[in-house]
Amino acid sequence: NYVLVIDEINRANISKVFGELITLLEDDKRLGEDNELKITLPNGEKEFGVPPNLYLIGTMNTADKSIALVDIALRRRFEFIGYYPLYEGYDIDSIELLKQINDAIFNEKKSADYLIGHAYFMNGKSIQSILLNKVIPLLMEYFSGKTEIVSRIFNNTFYNVNYDIVNYSWNITQE
């Protein structure tokens, strides 16, 4: 078996990347299958087909606005499997904070596509540093720069997160 991983597949121009080959990715169009297809490649290689032992994995961040570029042709040829934050295996305070942040995000956005992943909290840095340098900038993007919504995300946590309009910076304090 062979695996080809295409990271951030939704950022590519799918028709330029795959061209006519996209049809060959379908299970029933692979070599040895009932509806086997072979094509001639632009470089002149004839009788090209996709073997059944080739697996393609395309990753994407579903919160990314470029997901709209993933057209029907790609959607019907891939399975979409969601991976969501893990709430075990790292610092209990970080776990509880992440749960509370994600609950607030879900209530605000009504979608699991915007949940914050656990990787930010697994690097040994201080929670304040993670919030200031990773989480808050992402939330500012999610909520189009609306500081009041970002502050509200932290209402049910043990952190006060407020935007200082005098110094144009975030203040983060632990209760």
C-alpha positions in Angstrom: 0.0 0.0 0.0 1.1 3.6 -0.7 -0.2 6.8 0.9 0.0 10.2 -0.6 -0.8 13.1 1.9 -1.7 16.5 0.5 -1.8 19.0 3.4 -4.2 21.9 3.1 -5.8 20.4 0.0 -8.5 23.0 0.0 -5.9 25.7 -0.7 -5.0 24.3 -4.1 -6.8 24.8 -7.4 -8.1 21.2 -7.5 -8.8 21.2 -11.3 -5.2 22.4 -12.0 -3.7 19.9 -9.5 -5.6 16.8 -10.6 -7.1 17.7 -14.0 -8.6 14.6 -15.7 -6.9 12.4 -13.0 -9.6 13.2 -10.5 -12.0 10.7 -12.1 -9.3 8.0 -11.7 -9.4 8.4 -7.9 -12.9 6.9 -7.7 -12.8 3.3 -6.3 -14.6 1.8 -9.3 -12.3 3.6 -11.9 -9.0 2.2 -10.5 -6.9 -0.4 -12.3 -8.5 -3.9 -12.0 -12.0 -2.6 -11.0 -15.2 -3.0 -12.9 -15.1 0.5 -14.5 -11.4 0.8 -14.9 -10.2 3.9 -16.7 -6.9 4.7 -18.3 -5.9 8.0 -19.8 -3.0 9.4 -21.8 -1.1 12.0 -19.8 -0.1 15.4 -21.3 3.6 14.2 -21.3 2.5 11.4 -23.7 2.5 8.5 -21.2 -0.3 6.2 -22.4 -2.5 3.9 -20.5 -2.1 5.7 -17.1 -4.4 4.5 -14.3 -4.5 4.7 -10.5 -3.8 1.4 -8.7 -6.1 0.2 -6.0 -3.3 0.2 -3.4 -2.8 4.0 -3.6 -4.5 6.0 -0.8 -4.8 9.8 -0.9 -5.3 11.7 2.3 -6.1 15.4 2.0 -6.0 17.5 5.1 -7.8 20.8 5.7 -8.9 23.1 8.4 -12.7 23.4 8.1 -12.7 26.8 9.7 -10.6 28.1 6.8 -12.6 30.3 4.5 -10.9 28.6 1.5 -13.0 25.4 2.1 -15.5 27.0 -0.3 -13.0 26.2 -3.0 -13.5 22.4 -2.4 -16.0 21.7 -5.2 -18.5 18.9 -5.6 -16.1 16.9 -7.7 -13.6 16.6 -4.8 -16.3 16.2 -2.1 -17.7 13.1 -3.8 -14.3 11.4 -4.2 -13.1 11.8 -0.6 -14.5 10.8 2.7 -14.5 13.7 5.2 -13.6 12.6 8.7 -13.6 15.2 11.4 -10.9 15.3 14.2 -11.8 17.3 17.2 -10.0 18.5 20.3 -8.8 15.9 22.8 -9.5 16.6 26.5 -7.1 14.2 28.0 -3.3 13.5 28.3 -2.1 17.0 29.2 -2.4 19.7 31.9 -5.8 19.5 33.7 -6.0 23.3 33.9 -5.4 23.6 30.2 -8.0 20.9 29.5 -10.7 22.6 31.5 -9.9 26.0 29.9 -10.0 24.5 26.4 -13.3 22.8 27.1 -14.8 26.1 28.3 -13.4 28.1 25.4 -14.7 25.5 22.9 -18.2 25.5 24.5 -18.4 29.2 24.2 -17.1 29.1 20.6 -19.7 26.5 19.7 -22.5 28.5 21.3 -21.4 31.6 19.4 -20.7 30.0 16.0 -23.2 27.0 16.1 -20.5 24.9 14.4 -17.8 22.5 15.5 -15.7 23.7 12.6 -14.3 26.5 14.7 -13.2 24.6 17.8 -9.7 25.3 19.1 -7.4 22.2 18.9 -5.5 20.8 21.9 -2.0 21.1 20.3 -1.7 24.7 21.5 -1.9 23.6 25.1 0.6 20.7 24.8 3.8 22.6 24.3 4.7 23.5 28.0 4.2 27.3 27.5 2.2 29.3 30.0 -1.5 29.6 29.5 -1.3 33.4 29.3 1.3 33.1 26.5 -0.8 30.5 24.6 -3.9 32.7 24.9 -2.1 35.9 23.9 -0.1 34.5 21.0 -2.2 31.7 19.6 -5.8 31.5 20.8 -6.8 35.2 20.9 -5.4 36.0 17.4 -7.4 33.0 16.0 -10.5 34.1 17.8 -10.0 37.6 16.4 -10.0 36.1 13.0 -13.1 33.9 13.7 -15.0 36.9 15.0 -13.9 39.5 12.5 -11.9 41.6 15.0 -14.8 42.1 17.4 -13.0 42.3 20.7 -16.2 42.2 22.8 -17.1 38.8 21.4 -13.5 37.5 22.0 -13.6 38.7 25.6 -17.0 37.1 26.1 -15.6 33.7 25.0 -13.7 33.7 28.3 -16.6 34.7 30.6 -17.0 31.2 32.1 -13.3 30.5 32.5 -10.9 31.3 35.2 -9.4 34.0 33.1 -10.4 37.6 32.6 -9.5 38.6 29.0 -10.2 42.2 28.0 -9.0 44.5 25.3 -7.4 47.7 26.5 -8.6 50.5 24.1 -6.0 52.9 25.5 -2.9 50.7 24.8 -4.5 48.6 22.1 -3.5 45.3 23.7 -5.0 42.4 25.5 -5.0 42.1 29.3 -5.1 38.5 30.6 -5.4 37.8 34.3 -6.2 34.6 36.1 -8.9 34.7 38.7 
